[in-house]
Amino acid sequence: MELKRSVTTLLLLSFGFSVVISHPWRFLEKLYRPPPPPTPKSHPRVVSEGWIEQLLDNFDEGNNATWLMRYLANDEFYQPGGPIFIFVGGEWEIDPGFIIGGHTYDMARELNGYLFYTEHRFYGQSRPTPDLSFLNLQYLHINQALGDLAHFIRTKKQEIPGAENSGVILVGGSYSATMVTWFRQMYPELVNGAWSSSAPLRAQVDFVEYFKTVGQSVRTVSGDECYNSIDEAFFEAERLIEDGEFEVLSQKFNLCSPLSDNRFDIAYFFLTLASVSGAVVQYHWPGDIEFICSMIMGGETALDGYAELVQLLLGDECWYADYEMSAEYERQVTWRNNTAEMSRQWFFQTCNEYGWFQTSGSPNQPFGSSFPVDFYIQWCTDVYDESFYDYSITYNTYITNLNHNGMNPIITNVYSTHGELDPWRPMGVQEDVNSFAPTLVIPGASHCADLNSISDYDSPEMLASKIQTTSLVKRWLMIF
């Protein structure tokens, strides 16, 4: 049975106190972090680590450079001829979690499957280049990552005894769900089917829908009073900025140094505040949104309540709302000693391929209007290269949508699921792509919530979706 997460656990998962304070931009990276791992059902000792040689460039026959990609494997249930289940890694470092627990693990156990968890190039310990220079980051692209996955599948089907004719099922959550959807589109001959949980498919520069959906989800769960309190808190904070009351606001939110009238510092500050609510809503579990609403509405004023919430998340430490400090940190091209620090890589991908800049551009959200899209575009320019600017980034998203068909992927045997409360939902398909590629929006669910095992906490709709997932996988594998 999956144990219900406490609010404290959720907050620890969402924000990672130890990495927030010194480099606040990584606070915002938590909106892109991997789904929380499921409750383990097996011991990590059953998992082995492996490395597979990959081409640096999967599409340039004249480039023979190679590197080693990391993966994890669990063969405790495998019987020759059984299916291969691959949980595809995204913009994070992989760990045993999704191949020792969760619904994918349960399906492999039932079907005598072999479990793998692949690590995306440039993330975790999979380091194709000596550093993260702008020149080297040209090899960080989803098409290259999909090419790596294709080579991995071909190789493992040859290496695993009895797997020559085994079916292959891909599973992904969030960005890796995007990957499994597009893999089925690009390499349909290599996989029997894919389960795509919370996949954004449409590249879009100004992702105004993100915080709009955060607001809608707050309203759905906790009503108008909480939504209006957040709106009031941000209105008052923006009024203090307009009146030049930087010291008052800085003290209230325990900043290490006072805010100034630098518009990018101000944008950074307000985006950070909005991301507090965004991260909790994104991975909401019953009681989480209710908790933050009780804190916000329990303050002497709405702004005081919001400040108390932020202080709870950050502890007693002060924090910096300093754009240039964060930009300077992200300009560093050396690999981090902490392999969980991967913000330079992910934000490069957003500038180069996807956009997905979560802005205050919609009037139909409660987080003010102080972090517009030009803040992110300036970030791309300042951190990476002047070749990133408004028109080039817009063109990059156009090419991504053109190459991968946006909201109209040409796919079969892909089950796409989304949580109703998930702020990423607007970037994904929400209706059946076709009769062979069904889609379900699960009421009351959050980002990637269905990756866990069937449990007593599942709503009827969630339970039905997990049963449907297993049924579809059996159909794709022709197991009746």
Buried (B, 14 or more C-beta within 10 A) or exposed (E): EBEEBEBEBBBEBBBBEEBBBEBBBBBBBBBBBBBBBBBBEBEEEBBEEBEBEBBBBBEEEEEEEEBEBBBBBBBBBBEEEBBBBBBBBBBBBBBBBBBBBBBBBBBBBEBEBBBBBBBBBBBBBBBBBEEBEBEBBEBBBBBBBBBBBBBBBEEBBEEBEEBEEBBBBBBBBBBBBBBBBBBBBBBBEBBBBBBBBBBBBBBBBBBBBBBBBBBBBBBBBBEEEBBBBBBBBBBBBBEBBEEEBBEBBBEBBBBBEEBEEBBBBBBBBBBBBBBBBBBBBBBBBEEBBBBBBBBBBEBEEBBBBBBBBBBBBBBEEBBBBBBEBBBEBBEEBEBEEEBBBBBBBBBBBBBBBBBBBBBBBBEEBBBBBBBBBBBBBBBBBBBBBEEBBBEBBBEBBBEBBEBBBBEEBEBBBBBBBBBBBBBBBBBBBEEEBEEEBBBBBBEBBBBBBBBBBBBEBBBEBBBEBBEBBBEBBBEBBEEE
